Amino acid sequence: MKNAKADASLYLLTGLLQRLEGSNPGLLQDMICGVKADQSSIPHDAPEKEHIDEILKESLVLLERASLLLTNRDES
C-alpha cells in the first residue's frame, strides 16, 4: 500500500541530506558509518531490539539512497 505522507517525507529527507552533503562533503558517509556502528553496539538482549534494528536498517537505506543519487547525478 502506498503512503503519500511517508513517501513525501522520504523525498524531502533525501533532498535535505543531499543539500547537506553538498555543503559538508563526507557527511553522508560519516552518517552511514555511525549507523553501522550503532547497529553493531546494540546488545542482543536489548529491549525492543527487533524494532531498533528495523529503524537502523531503514536509516541506512535512506542514507545510501541519498548518497547513490548524488553519485549518479555527479556522473551524468
C-alpha positions, 0 to 999 in steps of 0.5 A, a space after each residue: 500500500 502506498 503512503 503519500 505522507 511517508 513517501 513525501 517525507 522520504 523525498 524531502 529527507 533525501 533532498 535535505 541530506 543531499 543539500 547537506 552533503 553538498 555543503 559538508 562533503 563526507 557527511 553522508 558517509 560519516 552518517 552511514 558509518 555511525 549507523 553501522 556502528 550503532 547497529 553493531 553496539 546494540 546488545 542482543 538482549 536489548 529491549 525492543 531490539 527487533 524494532 531498533 534494528 528495523 529503524 537502523 536498517 531503514 536509516 541506512 537505506 535512506 542514507 545510501 539512497 541519498 548518497 547513490 543519487 548524488 553519485 549518479 547525478 555527479 556522473 551524468 
